[in-house]
Amino acid sequence: MKQHSLWSNYRYTYGPLWQKKKKIVLSTIAEAVFYVFVPIVGMMTTSMIIGSLEQGISMSKLVLLVLAAFAVCGVLNIAKGYLEARRRAVHRGEDRTVHHGSDREGSDSQHGAV
């Protein structure tokens, strides 16, 4: 029996998909990176704020630092949410647009949802 490595399984799975739909593969990779990166940035934000307080920076610099940190976290979470919504839309067969809510009548019945 021939043993396959993890990478050969990835090539077998994603090779044909890469040739036909590169955007889906790139989106999946980006989503995986965001799933790891966003929580790490959140933890680093807390550490950065505590370290800044220990160093005794001025209150105005601390406020700017906190605002900048939350802005970065917000942008990362928005990007992560967009990739998740795009993946769900692709799985439902809506390649071009992402529909939020039920703005189309019968949209769930068209995609096999019960």
Buried (B, 14 or more C-beta within 10 A) or exposed (E): EEEEEEEEEEEEEBEEEEEEEEEBBEBBEBBEEBEEBBEEBBEBBEEBBEEBEEEEEEEEEBEEBBEEBEEBBEEBBEBBEBBBEBBEBBEBEBEEEBEEEEEEEEBEEEEEEE
